[in-house]
Amino acid sequence: MLGEVLAEVTRGGEVESIHAGHLVILNADGSIAVEKGDPLLPMYSRSSLKSIQASAMVRAGLDLEPRLLALVCASHAGTHIHQTGTQSILAKAGLDEHSLQCVMDRPIDEELRRTSQPTRLAMNCSGKHAGMIVTCHINGWPIDSYLDPQHPLQKAIAQEVEAMSGESIVNTTVDGCGAPLFMFSLLGLARAIRALTISTDPVHQNVVQACRDFPEMVSGQGRLATRMMQNIEGLFMKDGAEGINVASLPDGRTLALKISDGNARVVPVVTAAALKILGIDALEQEENTFGGGKPVGSIRATF
């Protein structure tokens, strides 16, 4: 599981810590440009898979304006636009936040997290859960059991995952929010995201374009996926818990990465270095380490 060292943390001119992981970069034609670690190792894709989950919902009849569709793909910050957006999705089924079965949590937004009480609406996956509920309503499927892996919705999502990745799911467990979580390879994840990006299927086109057009709904102002999609024209990006991230360009150039220790602090620099290999300047500022309030080192990619 360790993989290869992808980033190091320096202090006073010396390496203080290292972070290993797995990385695969695909050329526009889908061939492998770069691989680090073992991209064939099965792993959990976490929230980086939300666009594929959303594609299954749209295929099953979910019809939302792009701003709200982007929220279904989101790990949002829990700000006003995210919480009211989730309410707007639920309202299409005549429901409110009491129908949500995601766990209760405070917003990710730092200020709101200090001043808010935990709710299901504020939980960063509430948009995805709202989309699931409305999809069930449209199809006449049970809502109270929408998180059951054997539910028609979750079976449809699993089928979409396998069709897009070209792989079989090797294990199913429960994500942090309570939804089913699938295990397959990092290479399969990269191929799924590339397929989403270059697809001519209107379902896929609508999902990925919604995220590009409304990046602030996918994450939140200043957060990684939002700022990179704002800075790089045509980029699609979605990160996930435990050090997962995917990014794809309109021509099919794609990357997927997993930091083995799950520490997200190096995801921005590793992502920027991978994009640089694809000829893209991510416009990221140098990540510093601090001593006494002053920069004394950096967080940097090793490739």
Order of alpha helices (4+ residues) and beta strands (2+ residues): beta-beta-beta-beta-alpha-alpha-alpha-alpha-alpha-alpha-beta-beta-alpha-alpha-alpha-alpha-beta-beta-beta-alpha-beta-beta
